[in-house]
Amino acid sequence: MALSAWVGGGGMRVRIVAARRRRSAAALAAEVAALRAAGTRVLVLEPACADPAAIGTNTMARDRRIEVVEAARASTERTPRRIGRRRLGRIGLAVS
């Protein structure tokens, strides 16, 4: 049996990070599903392409915190343009 994370290479640290991200994604999906089942509107903001590069493989690295916050802020500010104001309005989120 071969899994893409193992076949793709990249070293043990990369594979461990990928496994953590898969578990986090599954937990997030379950939480979103529960909220939506209860009638709550949910907008999930996920990292943009530049965010994982800013975060790196060590999510607890203190020396990267400013870079991570700046990347997260920038991608969050771009979200309304990326998603579109009309689409945000349809799900009940006002954008100024």
C-alpha positions as CSV (number, residue, x, y, z in Angstrom):
1,M,0.0,0.0,0.0
2,A,1.3,3.4,-0.9
3,L,0.0,6.7,0.3
4,S,0.8,9.9,-1.6
5,A,2.3,11.6,1.4
6,W,4.8,8.8,1.7
7,V,5.5,8.5,-2.0
8,G,5.8,12.2,-2.5
9,G,8.9,12.4,-0.4
10,G,10.0,15.6,1.3
11,G,11.3,14.1,4.4
12,M,9.8,13.0,7.7
13,R,9.0,16.5,9.0
14,V,7.0,17.4,5.8
15,R,5.0,14.1,6.1
16,I,4.3,14.7,9.8
17,V,3.1,18.3,9.0
18,A,0.9,17.0,6.2
19,A,-0.6,14.4,8.5
20,R,-1.3,17.1,11.1
21,R,-2.9,19.3,8.5
22,R,-5.2,16.5,7.3
23,R,-6.3,15.8,10.9
24,S,-7.0,19.5,11.4
25,A,-8.9,19.8,8.2
26,A,-11.1,16.8,9.1
27,A,-11.8,18.3,12.6
28,L,-12.7,21.6,11.0
29,A,-15.0,20.0,8.5
30,A,-16.8,18.2,11.3
31,E,-17.2,21.4,13.3
32,V,-18.5,23.3,10.2
33,A,-20.9,20.5,9.4
34,A,-22.3,20.6,13.0
35,L,-22.7,24.4,12.9
36,R,-24.4,24.3,9.5
37,A,-26.7,21.5,10.7
38,A,-27.8,23.7,13.5
39,G,-28.6,26.5,11.0
40,T,-25.6,28.6,11.6
41,R,-24.1,30.4,8.5
42,V,-20.4,29.6,8.3
43,L,-17.6,31.2,6.3
44,V,-14.3,29.3,6.6
45,L,-11.2,31.4,6.0
46,E,-8.4,29.1,5.0
47,P,-4.7,29.9,4.6
48,A,-3.9,31.4,1.2
49,C,-0.9,30.1,-0.8
50,A,1.6,32.4,0.9
51,D,0.4,31.6,4.5
52,P,1.9,28.1,4.8
53,A,5.2,29.4,3.6
54,A,5.1,32.1,6.3
55,I,4.1,29.6,8.9
56,G,6.8,27.0,8.0
57,T,7.0,23.5,9.4
58,N,7.3,24.6,13.0
59,T,4.0,26.3,13.9
60,M,5.3,27.3,17.3
61,A,8.4,29.1,16.0
62,R,8.6,32.4,17.9
63,D,10.9,34.0,15.4
64,R,8.3,33.7,12.7
65,R,5.3,35.1,14.5
66,I,5.4,38.6,13.0
67,E,5.8,37.2,9.5
68,V,2.9,34.8,10.2
69,V,0.6,37.5,11.5
70,E,1.4,39.8,8.6
71,A,0.7,37.1,6.1
72,A,-2.5,36.1,7.8
73,R,-3.7,39.7,7.9
74,A,-2.9,40.3,4.3
75,S,-4.7,37.2,3.1
76,T,-7.7,38.0,5.3
77,E,-7.9,41.5,3.9
78,R,-7.8,40.0,0.3
79,T,-10.6,37.6,1.1
80,P,-13.6,39.9,0.2
81,R,-12.0,40.6,-3.2
82,R,-11.2,36.9,-3.8
83,I,-14.6,35.7,-2.8
84,G,-16.6,38.6,-4.1
85,R,-18.7,41.1,-2.2
86,R,-21.9,39.8,-3.8
87,R,-21.3,36.2,-2.6
88,L,-20.4,37.4,0.9
89,G,-23.7,39.3,0.9
90,R,-25.6,36.2,-0.1
91,I,-24.4,34.4,3.0
92,G,-25.2,37.3,5.3
93,L,-21.8,38.9,5.7
94,A,-21.7,42.7,5.1
95,V,-18.5,44.0,3.7
96,S,-17.7,47.7,3.9
